[in-house]
Structures are given as C-alpha cells and as structure tokens.
Amino acid sequence: MKKAILYIHGKDGNADEAEHYKVICRGYAVFGMDYCSKTPWKAKEEFPILFDKLCGKCDSVILAANSIGAFLAMNALQNKNIEKALFISPIVNMEKLIGDMMVWANITEAELCDRKEIPTQFGETLSWEYLCYVRENPIDWKIPTNILFGAKDNLISYSTISTFADKIGAALTIMENGEHWFHTNEQIEFLDNWIRHNI
C-alpha cells in the first residue's frame, strides 16, 4: 500500500518545502505541489489535475497545507480521496481576511466595487471579484482535519480559527509562541512534532 503526503505551500512558498517533510515522515511518499493558481477559481481547475498526477495511484493520501495553500485546497480538493488533512496556519475565512485588509488600507466596500482592484501599501491587491467569489462559494470541507495555529498569528484571530475548527470538527493545536509563519527553531520543532504525532 503506497501512502503519500501531499504538501501545498502558502504565498511566496514553493514545492521544494516538501523536502523538509520527507525527513520527518518516514514510510510516506512526500510530494510538493508546484502550482500557479493565485485564486480559488483557478485552483479549482489546476489542483485536481495536479492531485491526480502526483497521488492518483496512492492508496492513502494525507494533505498537508500551509496558509493560503490550505484555503485553495479546501476550495479545490474536497471531493478527492484524502484520508486526512493537516493544516498549518490555514486561512479559513477569506471574506473576513479581505474585510480586515480593507480596514487596514482604509478602503470601503463601495470603493472596491467601483475600482475592482486596489493595490495596498502592505503588498496585497484587493479584488472585488475575489471578495464576491468567496461570498458566493463558501467552504464545504468534510475531510477529517487537524489544525496547527500560532497564538501570535497576525493574520488570523483565535476566534476565527476556533469557530472554523468547531464547525468542521477539527482538532485544534495552539502554539503559544507560534506565528502565522512557523520559522524559528522552536516553532519548527513544534511543527515537526505535531506532524509526526498526526500522521
């Protein structure tokens, strides 16, 4: 029986990050998804094709996804044969995140509707099409899921992540010193132990 882990990176990441998990996930074939999609509607086209190409012949697949990679996966792969999902700092309420970014950028919904796309000083381009899409296509995720969340996450609040975890029945692990990006030695060790415990 071939067991696989499919890793989906977050923004500015890459498929090579999966190499890290090959060391700690003995007994699994580990694949990194090298994708181009930046929107959930593009991911809905691209992700199923890549999933089938990488894991289509595997008997058991664990999905490991980071940040927006988890959000895109939940929109695109909910009908695939996935045993369980391990989400690291997942974006679980994109409508709220877009709303928060509009507040940070001092942009109203009427302005975004009128201008369609507005670049921000913090590097994100807000999109009316994106906001409408996430409102019209709510996440419907039924795959057994474990979530790792950093208490110092600057993008997602504890209430947002806990509400989502309760809604889908996910097990939620919180690292008190964790951030949205798990990158310090302490955070990586915590992440690695969490992965080992949950595969």
Buried (B, 14 or more C-beta within 10 A) or exposed (E): EEBBBBBBBBEEBEBEBBEBBBEBBEEBBBBBBEBEBEBBEBBBEBBBEBBEEBBBEBEBBBBBBBBBBBBBBBBBBBEBEBBBBBBBBBBBBBBBBBBBBBEEBEBEEEBBEEEEEBEBEEEBEBBBEBBEBBEEEEBEBEBEBBBBBBEEBEBBBEEBBBEBBEEBEBEBBBBEEBBBBBEEEEBEEBBBEBBEEBB
